Amino acid sequence: MIKKNYLQDLNNSKKPFIIYKAGKGFDLYTDFSKKIILTNNNIEKFINVDTQLKSKKKETDLFIGFFGYEILNNLIGVKVKRQKGLKFPKGIFYKPETKLKIPIKLDYKPIKIIKSNKLFKININRESYKLIFDKFKKKIKSGETYQIKICTKYSNKTQIDALDFFCRLVKSNMAPEAFMIKDKNYSIISCSPENLINKNNNFITTKPIAGTLKKTKKLNKIKALIFFKKNIKESKEHNMIVDMERSDLSRICKSGSVKILRKKIVEEYKDLYHYVSLIGGRLKDNISSLDIIKAMMPGGSVIGCPKISTLNLLNAQEKESRNIYTGSFGYIKSNGDMRFNIIIRSILNYKNNSEISVASGVVIDSNAKHEFNENYIKGKALMDLYK
């Protein structure tokens, strides 16, 4: 049992730490003995973590951290052109020596309130979004892609107390893949709802989310499910993503073992309902951690499909680096088990610059105004933390 003021003391100590949603509470990792900053040259060697972890029995025999969007593209042979934006690392992983269980109700009150800049700049306004939307609609009609996610970014320059932000975020909008990282010159807080990889022994699952509905007083989960089932655009988008994730799993799983374990259910969050499925399969013999990551990342549900051609379209269009957005956060254990999410609904604060990136899916039946507004709804829950 941790002492009452542990989070307060840890935050004040300036020591790096990570908090990750686990079961009915959180896991806290700290006292890092290694910090590996990933590059295109060292990523494949890093993923083979068995060579770097001597003991294989302790709960801390793992590396925890994130892969950024750009490095995952490079890993699967997809080029990302030089873009403007923060010069943030392509990925960072830590080897913890301390792991603690902490309760779902985080006990932390900031000593001083930091006044944050409430004003955000958007990198793509409504008119620019419409132009990109129309361009991608033509690509869909020509068959180059069937669904594509247009990313918009909100940014400002401000100092934040990342732990305060995270505590308030999970209190108002708890998500099954919520996490935070706090290090010397950067922090990430996230209420990501989407698990991309959960591997235990030779069984692996993925939980694609495709379908978003804004909550109202007249809606509940049953009515939301009826809406998703009747809405052609949402159903089509969901079916395409599920088929793609099944295909990704089939590359690394035994023939006939990939099954839809839960099909088209609704999950409820603070401002939204999501349309969700769960897919699982048994891994082929001699599949490595690198094989799994190459097959599954970047997560297709936040890119579009087919994955590779859609990535090429996005990377040709986007002028700013996504950094962490649509990358993956999680851990790889010494025995090869791993858990990774998709980094969405997140704030990156680097050298007092904040970024909030969001995206919504475009299919043949999509409406530009609706998708632009959906992006704003997703970003608002995070921008409200700055008030």
Legacy VTK file of the C-alpha trace (Angstrom):
# vtk DataFile Version 3.0
C-alpha trace
ASCII
DATASET POLYDATA
POINTS 387 float
0.000 0.000 0.000
1.512 3.327 -1.020
1.529 6.177 1.462
-1.016 8.946 1.118
1.258 11.625 -0.332
3.297 9.296 -2.567
2.175 10.825 -5.873
2.696 14.317 -4.476
6.240 13.476 -3.382
7.055 11.641 -6.625
5.811 14.515 -8.772
7.748 17.051 -6.710
10.936 14.956 -6.900
11.201 15.538 -10.666
11.893 11.803 -11.048
10.455 10.337 -14.288
7.477 7.998 -13.904
4.752 6.279 -15.899
1.154 5.463 -14.912
-0.863 2.905 -16.933
-4.462 1.741 -16.461
-4.529 -1.870 -15.244
-7.647 -3.709 -14.083
-9.492 -1.741 -11.405
-6.597 0.610 -10.749
-3.280 1.726 -12.213
0.276 0.420 -12.400
2.969 2.984 -11.594
6.484 2.465 -12.956
9.534 4.441 -11.854
13.232 4.209 -10.863
14.233 3.653 -14.472
17.616 1.956 -14.947
17.568 2.351 -18.741
16.090 4.884 -21.147
16.273 3.965 -24.813
15.561 6.658 -27.392
14.525 4.892 -30.569
15.830 5.636 -34.047
15.235 3.994 -37.389
18.599 2.262 -36.901
18.070 0.700 -33.461
14.363 -0.131 -33.359
14.567 -3.713 -34.648
17.331 -4.600 -32.205
15.380 -3.001 -29.357
12.199 -4.974 -30.051
14.176 -8.168 -29.459
14.074 -7.368 -25.712
15.042 -10.891 -24.636
18.690 -9.982 -25.220
18.447 -6.947 -22.929
16.623 -8.399 -19.916
18.613 -10.869 -17.838
16.019 -11.892 -15.245
12.673 -13.205 -16.432
10.748 -13.527 -13.166
10.232 -10.044 -11.744
7.254 -7.830 -12.593
9.718 -5.170 -13.710
11.311 -7.395 -16.353
9.893 -5.320 -19.181
10.373 -2.193 -21.236
7.547 0.338 -21.217
7.158 3.339 -23.498
5.947 4.388 -26.927
6.540 4.089 -30.655
5.808 7.269 -32.605
3.900 7.267 -35.879
6.887 8.011 -38.113
9.126 5.216 -36.829
6.333 2.643 -37.228
5.892 3.693 -40.862
9.607 3.293 -41.456
9.570 -0.122 -39.766
7.096 -1.459 -42.346
8.781 0.256 -45.295
6.420 3.224 -45.700
8.136 6.573 -46.225
7.175 9.744 -44.355
8.424 12.924 -46.032
10.238 15.560 -44.007
7.620 17.508 -42.069
7.536 20.554 -39.836
6.659 20.429 -36.153
8.243 19.628 -32.810
11.606 17.849 -33.015
10.369 15.172 -30.656
11.964 11.678 -30.360
10.545 8.941 -32.601
10.040 6.659 -29.599
11.256 6.197 -26.021
11.247 3.107 -23.796
12.184 2.717 -20.127
13.356 -0.195 -17.975
11.666 0.241 -14.551
13.061 -1.102 -11.296
9.935 -0.223 -9.278
6.334 -1.137 -10.045
3.490 -0.210 -7.693
-0.260 -0.757 -7.728
-2.196 2.453 -7.123
-5.964 2.876 -6.689
-8.399 4.067 -9.307
-8.973 7.262 -7.296
-5.673 9.074 -7.652
-4.675 11.013 -4.538
-3.005 14.162 -5.816
-3.634 17.862 -5.352
-1.282 20.362 -6.993
0.573 22.619 -4.596
0.330 25.534 -6.984
-2.056 26.090 -9.866
-0.288 26.721 -13.168
-2.134 29.167 -15.389
-2.408 27.490 -18.780
-2.926 29.141 -22.142
-6.533 28.327 -23.068
-6.201 29.405 -26.687
-5.423 26.742 -29.258
-4.436 27.109 -32.893
-5.801 24.581 -35.363
-3.551 23.522 -38.221
-6.431 22.862 -40.647
-9.436 25.208 -40.604
-12.885 24.229 -41.844
-12.239 25.411 -45.407
-8.869 23.627 -45.683
-10.397 20.489 -44.214
-13.108 20.539 -46.888
-10.485 20.715 -49.650
-8.575 17.739 -48.225
-11.830 15.881 -47.656
-12.911 16.379 -51.284
-9.486 15.259 -52.520
-9.676 12.043 -50.509
-13.281 11.464 -51.591
-11.968 11.322 -55.172
-9.308 8.812 -54.066
-12.067 6.663 -52.557
-14.128 6.829 -55.757
-11.070 5.840 -57.810
-10.429 2.839 -55.522
-7.065 3.994 -54.089
-8.517 3.771 -50.569
-11.852 2.752 -49.050
-11.564 4.687 -45.811
-9.068 7.321 -44.670
-8.592 9.325 -41.458
-7.922 13.057 -41.809
-5.812 14.321 -38.901
-6.237 17.791 -37.418
-4.009 19.234 -34.712
-4.695 21.762 -31.956
-1.616 23.367 -30.376
-0.572 26.043 -27.930
2.467 27.085 -25.905
1.931 26.541 -22.198
3.375 25.038 -19.049
1.261 22.269 -17.524
1.231 20.064 -14.440
0.889 16.746 -16.264
-0.127 14.759 -13.181
-2.862 17.266 -12.350
-4.127 17.068 -15.939
-4.080 13.257 -15.866
-5.908 13.017 -12.530
-8.637 15.345 -13.759
-8.851 13.575 -17.100
-9.336 10.072 -15.706
-11.805 11.378 -13.137
-14.025 12.778 -15.878
-13.226 10.434 -18.765
-11.728 7.122 -17.644
-10.593 4.904 -20.523
-9.261 1.321 -20.520
-5.933 2.333 -22.112
-5.338 5.556 -20.160
-1.697 6.365 -19.409
0.721 9.152 -18.619
4.461 9.624 -18.937
6.303 12.379 -17.131
9.972 12.981 -17.887
12.352 15.902 -17.638
11.323 17.899 -20.723
8.132 16.222 -21.869
4.915 14.625 -20.721
2.130 12.640 -22.358
-1.337 12.200 -20.917
-3.895 10.028 -22.642
-7.419 8.692 -22.296
-6.982 6.270 -25.188
-9.841 3.753 -25.359
-8.293 1.404 -27.918
-6.188 -1.702 -27.316
-4.161 -2.761 -30.361
-2.191 -5.744 -29.031
-2.729 -7.918 -25.985
-0.465 -10.984 -26.162
-0.360 -13.662 -23.479
1.673 -16.773 -24.305
0.551 -17.729 -27.836
-2.844 -15.988 -27.777
-3.267 -12.457 -29.120
-6.232 -10.095 -29.295
-6.981 -6.698 -30.801
-9.964 -4.417 -30.108
-10.786 -2.157 -33.067
-12.998 0.873 -32.509
-14.778 2.267 -35.557
-17.890 4.327 -34.996
-18.422 7.404 -32.827
-21.636 9.005 -31.595
-21.904 12.152 -29.483
-23.803 11.618 -26.223
-27.059 13.448 -25.576
-29.624 13.293 -22.778
-31.968 11.290 -25.018
-29.387 8.584 -25.814
-28.359 5.468 -23.900
-26.234 2.444 -24.878
-29.186 0.532 -26.341
-30.270 3.465 -28.518
-26.648 4.043 -29.544
-26.362 0.409 -30.652
-29.550 0.758 -32.723
-28.123 3.915 -34.310
-24.840 2.234 -35.265
-26.593 -0.811 -36.715
-28.949 1.302 -38.844
-26.352 3.889 -39.927
-24.883 2.750 -43.257
-21.763 4.914 -42.993
-20.851 3.788 -39.445
-21.569 0.104 -40.177
-19.554 0.164 -43.396
-16.603 1.837 -41.656
-16.693 -0.659 -38.801
-16.901 -3.699 -41.077
-13.925 -2.538 -43.148
-11.739 -2.000 -40.088
-12.702 -5.347 -38.532
-11.886 -7.133 -41.803
-8.515 -5.370 -41.973
-7.606 -6.220 -38.371
-8.599 -9.848 -38.971
-6.311 -9.828 -41.995
-3.426 -8.350 -39.966
-3.869 -11.033 -37.290
-4.095 -13.785 -39.915
-0.555 -12.964 -41.069
0.839 -14.035 -37.694
-1.807 -16.485 -36.417
-2.472 -20.148 -37.154
-4.843 -20.843 -40.010
-8.466 -20.873 -38.892
-7.720 -19.606 -35.370
-8.652 -15.935 -35.902
-12.168 -15.328 -34.574
-14.368 -12.373 -33.705
-14.776 -12.815 -29.950
-17.156 -9.883 -29.383
-18.923 -8.360 -32.354
-20.218 -4.809 -32.604
-20.854 -3.773 -29.024
-21.177 -0.228 -27.651
-18.774 1.258 -25.093
-19.687 4.439 -23.217
-17.353 7.351 -22.460
-17.805 10.855 -21.087
-18.878 12.579 -24.315
-19.124 9.674 -26.749
-20.370 6.203 -27.558
-18.023 3.928 -29.535
-18.762 0.925 -31.765
-16.327 -1.841 -30.772
-15.374 -5.422 -31.672
-12.809 -7.845 -30.191
-10.781 -10.213 -32.392
-8.371 -12.940 -31.273
-6.200 -15.745 -32.589
-3.436 -18.255 -31.745
0.023 -17.280 -32.939
1.971 -19.413 -35.375
5.083 -21.141 -34.053
8.284 -19.062 -33.987
6.520 -15.697 -34.430
8.765 -12.991 -32.950
7.890 -9.739 -31.207
9.123 -7.931 -34.306
6.780 -9.991 -36.520
3.810 -9.022 -34.312
4.612 -5.309 -34.255
5.193 -5.161 -38.010
1.887 -6.916 -38.663
-0.242 -4.835 -36.298
1.286 -1.321 -36.232
0.317 1.373 -36.978
-3.193 0.406 -35.916
-5.485 0.264 -38.944
-8.555 1.641 -37.186
-6.918 5.078 -36.906
-5.380 5.066 -40.393
-7.944 3.624 -42.805
-7.869 0.769 -45.267
-6.217 -0.776 -47.097
-3.483 0.178 -44.653
-0.362 0.626 -46.811
-1.899 2.560 -49.714
-3.828 4.736 -47.239
-0.657 5.488 -45.258
1.009 6.586 -48.499
-1.895 8.931 -49.279
-1.822 10.422 -45.771
1.942 10.884 -45.739
1.861 12.648 -49.117
-0.816 15.049 -47.831
0.229 15.854 -44.258
2.671 18.705 -43.756
3.117 18.407 -39.965
4.599 15.552 -37.968
2.097 13.418 -36.050
4.746 12.663 -33.385
3.027 10.313 -30.896
-0.421 10.461 -32.480
-1.541 7.081 -33.913
1.637 5.528 -32.589
1.461 2.970 -29.774
2.159 2.989 -26.039
2.653 -0.116 -23.927
5.167 -2.708 -22.789
7.086 -5.771 -23.914
7.950 -8.322 -21.235
11.043 -10.494 -21.149
8.970 -13.571 -22.051
7.592 -11.851 -25.169
4.148 -11.038 -23.775
3.069 -7.512 -24.647
0.285 -4.987 -24.377
0.028 -1.941 -26.634
-2.665 0.628 -27.219
-3.195 3.148 -30.003
-2.201 6.650 -28.977
-5.306 8.779 -29.513
-7.162 11.221 -27.207
-3.753 12.391 -25.987
-1.774 15.508 -25.110
1.918 15.750 -25.883
3.655 18.574 -24.009
7.281 18.995 -25.107
9.365 21.939 -23.923
6.092 23.650 -22.915
4.501 23.165 -26.340
1.213 21.236 -26.255
-0.254 19.211 -29.117
-3.667 17.534 -29.334
-4.235 15.558 -32.545
-7.548 14.010 -33.601
-8.961 12.304 -36.680
-12.212 10.967 -38.067
-12.863 8.463 -40.823
-13.865 9.366 -44.364
-15.759 6.824 -46.461
-17.826 7.263 -49.604
-20.923 8.255 -47.572
-19.140 10.771 -45.313
-20.019 14.438 -44.868
-17.196 16.972 -44.468
-19.015 19.161 -41.924
-19.904 16.156 -39.761
-16.346 14.778 -39.767
-14.787 18.172 -38.979
-17.184 18.611 -36.055
-16.479 15.071 -34.830
-12.786 15.954 -34.657
-13.602 18.980 -32.518
-15.722 16.873 -30.132
-12.807 14.468 -29.661
-10.352 17.291 -29.020
-12.603 19.340 -26.730
-12.411 16.915 -23.784
-8.648 17.495 -23.720
-8.680 21.213 -24.436
-11.119 21.688 -21.538
-8.311 20.666 -19.158
-6.586 23.981 -19.888
-9.519 26.034 -18.568
LINES 1 388
387 0 1 2 3 4 5 6 7 8 9 10 11 12 13 14 15 16 17 18 19 20 21 22 23 24 25 26 27 28 29 30 31 32 33 34 35 36 37 38 39 40 41 42 43 44 45 46 47 48 49 50 51 52 53 54 55 56 57 58 59 60 61 62 63 64 65 66 67 68 69 70 71 72 73 74 75 76 77 78 79 80 81 82 83 84 85 86 87 88 89 90 91 92 93 94 95 96 97 98 99 100 101 102 103 104 105 106 107 108 109 110 111 112 113 114 115 116 117 118 119 120 121 122 123 124 125 126 127 128 129 130 131 132 133 134 135 136 137 138 139 140 141 142 143 144 145 146 147 148 149 150 151 152 153 154 155 156 157 158 159 160 161 162 163 164 165 166 167 168 169 170 171 172 173 174 175 176 177 178 179 180 181 182 183 184 185 186 187 188 189 190 191 192 193 194 195 196 197 198 199 200 201 202 203 204 205 206 207 208 209 210 211 212 213 214 215 216 217 218 219 220 221 222 223 224 225 226 227 228 229 230 231 232 233 234 235 236 237 238 239 240 241 242 243 244 245 246 247 248 249 250 251 252 253 254 255 256 257 258 259 260 261 262 263 264 265 266 267 268 269 270 271 272 273 274 275 276 277 278 279 280 281 282 283 284 285 286 287 288 289 290 291 292 293 294 295 296 297 298 299 300 301 302 303 304 305 306 307 308 309 310 311 312 313 314 315 316 317 318 319 320 321 322 323 324 325 326 327 328 329 330 331 332 333 334 335 336 337 338 339 340 341 342 343 344 345 346 347 348 349 350 351 352 353 354 355 356 357 358 359 360 361 362 363 364 365 366 367 368 369 370 371 372 373 374 375 376 377 378 379 380 381 382 383 384 385 386
